[in-house]
Amino acid sequence: MLDVMERTSPAGVHRIMGAFALAATVSLAAMTFGGPVVTAGAQTTGDDQTWVGQVEKHGRHYDYIGRSCPIETPDPCPDYTVRYQIVPTSTQAARALPKVAGHRARLIGHRELVREPGHNGTLVVSEVQSNRAPSDPVTGSPNQ
C-alpha cells in the first residue's frame, strides 16, 4: 500500500504545482495589464480608427468619454456619450495617458466587444495624440 502511494504521489504533486503555476501566470498577466486581458480570439470591430474625446483616470486605468463612433464613420453616429475603458497596447500610449488625463485627446485604436462593469466597451489604443485633437465633431465645442 505504501508503495502505491509513493508511485502516485509525485504525479499528484506535479498536477497541483501545474495548477498553481497557471494561476500565478494569469494573475501576473492581469496585474501587468491593469485591466481586462485582450486575447487573440477577442472580437474586434475592425482596423484601427480615430476616436476623439475626453480621457479620465478611473481607478487604476483610464477611460475614454465621448462619441460612440470613431470620427471616420460615414454613417450617422447616435448622439449620446459613452464610457470605454482604455487598454494601451504600446509604450507610447501607456506613457501618454497620464499626461492627457483630464483633457481631450485623439486616440488611435479599435473597440473590442468586451464590456467591463461601468463601461460601454473597451477601447484598445496603440497611439495617443493630444495637441491635434479637433473640437468635438458633434457639438463643435473647442478643445479643453
C-alpha positions as CSV (number, residue, x, y, z in Angstrom):
1,M,0.0,0.0,0.0
2,L,2.8,2.4,0.9
3,D,4.5,1.5,-2.4
4,V,1.4,2.5,-4.4
5,M,1.2,5.9,-2.6
6,E,4.8,6.7,-3.3
7,R,4.3,6.0,-7.1
8,T,1.2,8.2,-7.5
9,S,2.2,11.0,-5.1
10,P,4.7,12.7,-7.4
11,A,2.1,12.8,-10.2
12,G,-0.4,14.4,-7.9
13,V,2.2,16.9,-6.8
14,H,3.0,17.8,-10.4
15,R,-0.7,18.4,-11.1
16,I,-1.0,20.7,-8.1
17,M,2.2,22.6,-9.0
18,G,1.0,23.0,-12.6
19,A,-2.4,24.4,-11.4
20,F,-0.6,26.9,-9.1
21,A,1.8,27.9,-11.9
22,L,-1.2,28.5,-14.3
23,A,-3.0,30.6,-11.7
24,A,0.2,32.6,-11.0
25,T,0.7,33.3,-14.7
26,V,-2.9,34.5,-15.1
27,S,-2.7,36.7,-12.0
28,L,0.6,38.2,-13.2
29,A,-0.9,39.0,-16.6
30,A,-4.0,40.7,-15.0
31,M,-1.7,42.8,-12.7
32,T,0.6,43.7,-15.6
33,F,-2.1,45.0,-17.9
34,G,-4.2,46.5,-15.1
35,G,-7.5,45.5,-16.7
36,P,-9.1,43.0,-19.0
37,V,-6.6,40.8,-20.8
38,V,-7.3,41.1,-24.6
39,T,-6.8,37.7,-26.1
40,A,-6.0,36.8,-29.7
41,G,-9.6,35.4,-30.0
42,A,-11.3,38.5,-28.9
43,Q,-13.7,40.0,-31.4
44,T,-12.9,43.5,-32.7
45,T,-14.9,46.0,-34.7
46,G,-12.2,46.3,-37.4
47,D,-8.9,48.1,-38.1
48,D,-7.6,51.0,-36.0
49,Q,-9.6,54.2,-36.2
50,T,-9.5,57.6,-34.7
51,W,-11.5,58.4,-31.5
52,V,-11.7,61.9,-30.2
53,G,-12.9,62.5,-26.6
54,Q,-12.1,63.2,-23.0
55,V,-9.6,61.0,-21.2
56,E,-10.2,60.5,-17.5
57,K,-8.4,58.4,-14.8
58,H,-10.8,55.8,-13.4
59,G,-9.3,53.9,-10.5
60,R,-6.2,52.1,-11.8
61,H,-7.0,52.6,-15.5
62,Y,-8.1,55.4,-17.9
63,D,-11.4,55.9,-19.7
64,Y,-12.5,57.5,-23.0
65,I,-15.6,59.6,-22.7
66,G,-17.1,60.7,-25.9
67,R,-18.9,59.7,-29.1
68,S,-19.8,56.0,-29.5
69,C,-18.3,56.1,-33.1
70,P,-14.9,56.8,-34.5
71,I,-14.6,60.1,-36.4
72,E,-14.1,58.3,-39.7
73,T,-17.6,56.7,-39.6
74,P,-19.5,57.5,-42.8
75,D,-22.8,56.6,-41.1
76,P,-24.6,58.9,-38.7
77,C,-23.4,58.3,-35.2
78,P,-26.0,58.3,-32.3
79,D,-25.9,61.5,-30.3
80,Y,-25.0,60.1,-26.9
81,T,-21.9,59.8,-24.8
82,V,-20.2,56.5,-23.9
83,R,-17.5,55.5,-21.5
84,Y,-15.0,53.0,-22.8
85,Q,-12.2,51.5,-20.7
86,I,-8.8,52.2,-22.5
87,V,-6.3,49.4,-22.8
88,P,-3.0,50.7,-24.1
89,T,-1.1,48.3,-26.4
90,S,2.1,50.4,-26.9
91,T,4.6,52.1,-24.7
92,Q,3.8,55.4,-26.3
93,A,0.1,55.1,-25.4
94,A,0.8,53.9,-21.8
95,R,3.1,56.8,-21.2
96,A,0.8,59.4,-22.8
97,L,-2.4,58.5,-21.0
98,P,-1.4,60.1,-17.6
99,K,-0.3,63.3,-19.4
100,V,-3.6,63.7,-21.3
101,A,-5.9,62.7,-18.4
102,G,-8.5,65.4,-17.8
103,H,-8.2,66.7,-21.4
104,R,-9.4,65.9,-24.9
105,A,-7.2,63.6,-26.9
106,R,-7.1,61.8,-30.2
107,L,-6.8,58.0,-29.7
108,I,-5.8,55.7,-32.5
109,G,-7.2,52.2,-31.9
110,H,-10.2,50.0,-32.1
111,R,-13.2,49.0,-30.0
112,E,-13.4,45.5,-28.6
113,L,-16.6,43.7,-28.0
114,V,-15.7,43.3,-24.3
115,R,-17.6,45.1,-21.6
116,E,-16.4,45.6,-18.1
117,P,-18.9,46.7,-15.4
118,G,-19.4,50.5,-15.5
119,H,-18.2,50.7,-19.1
120,N,-19.9,50.6,-22.5
121,G,-16.9,48.7,-24.1
122,T,-13.2,48.5,-24.3
123,L,-11.0,50.8,-26.5
124,V,-7.7,49.1,-27.4
125,V,-5.4,52.1,-28.1
126,S,-2.0,52.0,-29.9
127,E,-1.4,55.7,-30.1
128,V,-2.4,58.8,-28.1
129,Q,-2.2,62.3,-29.6
130,S,-3.1,65.4,-27.6
131,N,-2.1,68.6,-29.5
132,R,-4.0,67.7,-32.6
133,A,-7.4,66.8,-31.1
134,P,-10.0,68.7,-33.0
135,S,-13.2,70.2,-31.5
136,D,-16.0,67.8,-30.8
137,P,-17.4,66.8,-34.3
138,V,-20.9,66.6,-32.9
139,T,-21.2,69.7,-30.7
140,G,-18.4,71.8,-32.3
141,S,-17.1,72.8,-28.8
142,P,-13.4,73.7,-28.7
143,N,-10.7,71.6,-27.1
144,Q,-10.3,71.7,-23.4
